[in-house]
Amino acid sequence: MLQGIPGRCVSEFYDHHPISEAGVLAALARRGRDDPALLTVDDLFEFDQDHYGGLAAVDALARRAGVGAGSRVLDVCAGLGGPARFLSRRRGARVVALELHAGRAQGAARLNRLVNERRVAVVRGDALRLPFGSGAFDACLSQEALLHIADKPAVLRECHRVLTPGGRLAFTDWVARPGLGDRERERLWEWMAATTLQTLESYRALIGHAGFSAIDAEDLSEEWRPILRRRLEMYRALRGDTIARLGEQRYQEYDQLYTFFVGLVEDGKVGGGRFSATG
Ligand SMILES: C[S@@+](CC[C@H](N)C(=O)[O-])C[C@H]1O[C@@H](n2cnc3c(N)ncnc32)[C@H](O)[C@@H]1O
């Protein structure tokens, strides 16, 4: 039985998530990379990315958004700030990492300090009410996060507002595919705070309605299958650490819900999309 799973609340879901600041620090310690004086941003990259496809996936978005030296980038729903630090260090961008969850936002800021990352500013806030003026950014990026936001038209409108005219939007997200049933959608909501999943085409329409043009929608579903399989294995490899931090019951719950999710991806009912557009 699945009991005690934090449902219906994104923040609760991330309170009990295997990927965390403490987890990153524990992984570094296991590698013997815990001397703050020697730690670099590259040491974090293996552990601080909470999306599918690692640094290559961030780079693919950066390319589509034309992110380069000095670009003003907003990472919407930035988690522990891993993608933001990558965009800063590898592309020379000035990045604002916007994150709702207090612990994750604080963790992102602490990890920045740990590796002396000064070009990434962490702001705690809601993607539905971006605390920035109009035209403040050249690019808005996001990875595997809009799935948590019911009002996708509103978040897309907010991204459009904060982009300078001609600025670029690029994000990846879960998409619904044929055969995803209502009961499965309910479970994704209750177990993983995932809601209002769009199809590739309905997302394209929403992006257009938010004011964007030159919209590109790429189907990543095939690419994600093996990635998701490996991710389930990664969570299982973190068993000891997850139990130490969150308890045996939560480890078992997370394993069940992630197995369910990966099953939907294997069955072709849930997949991934990469979207890019001009504001
Ligand atoms: C799967 S994680 C992705 C984190 C980051 N993009 C990465 O790739 O490492 C999703 C993140 O979205 C954040 N989030 C969810 N809803 C949000 C909202 N309305 N505003 C800002 N952040 C939000 C969650 O707290 C979580 O940290």
The ligand as an SDF file (V2000), in Angstrom:
LIG
                    3D

 27 29  0  0  0  0  0  0  0  0999 V2000
   12.2130   18.4850  -11.1880 C   0  0  0  0  0  0  0  0  0  0  0  0
   12.7100   19.9280  -10.3530 S   0  0  0  0  0  0  0  0  0  0  0  0
   13.7270   20.6850  -11.5950 C   0  0  0  0  0  0  0  0  0  0  0  0
   14.7600   21.6130  -11.0170 C   0  0  0  0  0  0  0  0  0  0  0  0
   15.7220   22.2220  -12.0270 C   0  0  0  0  0  0  0  0  0  0  0  0
   15.0010   22.7630  -13.1710 N   0  0  0  0  0  0  0  0  0  0  0  0
   16.7410   21.2210  -12.5100 C   0  0  0  0  0  0  0  0  0  0  0  0
   16.6560   20.8320  -13.6900 O   0  0  0  0  0  0  0  0  0  0  0  0
   17.6390   20.8330  -11.7590 O   0  0  0  0  0  0  0  0  0  0  0  0
   11.2640   20.9710  -10.3870 C   0  0  0  0  0  0  0  0  0  0  0  0
   11.4070   22.2180   -9.5300 C   0  0  0  0  0  0  0  0  0  0  0  0
   10.3200   23.1120   -9.8080 O   0  0  0  0  0  0  0  0  0  0  0  0
   10.0350   23.8220   -8.6050 C   0  0  0  0  0  0  0  0  0  0  0  0
    8.7170   24.4440   -8.7410 N   0  0  0  0  0  0  0  0  0  0  0  0
    7.5250   23.8140   -8.8450 C   0  0  0  0  0  0  0  0  0  0  0  0
    6.5300   24.6990   -8.9570 N   0  0  0  0  0  0  0  0  0  0  0  0
    7.0990   25.9300   -8.9520 C   0  0  0  0  0  0  0  0  0  0  0  0
    6.5810   27.2480   -9.0740 C   0  0  0  0  0  0  0  0  0  0  0  0
    5.2650   27.4910   -9.1880 N   0  0  0  0  0  0  0  0  0  0  0  0
    7.4370   28.2860   -9.0450 N   0  0  0  0  0  0  0  0  0  0  0  0
    8.7790   28.0720   -8.9190 C   0  0  0  0  0  0  0  0  0  0  0  0
    9.3300   26.8430   -8.7860 N   0  0  0  0  0  0  0  0  0  0  0  0
    8.4970   25.7780   -8.8160 C   0  0  0  0  0  0  0  0  0  0  0  0
   10.1170   22.7280   -7.5610 C   0  0  0  0  0  0  0  0  0  0  0  0
   10.1880   23.2380   -6.2530 O   0  0  0  0  0  0  0  0  0  0  0  0
   11.3730   21.9600   -8.0200 C   0  0  0  0  0  0  0  0  0  0  0  0
   12.5220   22.4620   -7.4210 O   0  0  0  0  0  0  0  0  0  0  0  0
  1  2  1  0
  2  3  1  0
  2 10  1  0
  3  4  1  0
  4  5  1  0
  5  6  1  0
  5  7  1  0
  7  8  2  0
  7  9  1  0
 10 11  1  0
 11 12  1  0
 11 26  1  0
 12 13  1  0
 13 14  1  0
 13 24  1  0
 14 15  1  0
 14 23  1  0
 15 16  2  0
 16 17  1  0
 17 18  1  0
 17 23  2  0
 18 19  1  0
 18 20  2  0
 20 21  1  0
 21 22  2  0
 22 23  1  0
 24 25  1  0
 24 26  1  0
 26 27  1  0
M  CHG  2   2   1   9  -1
M  END
$$$$
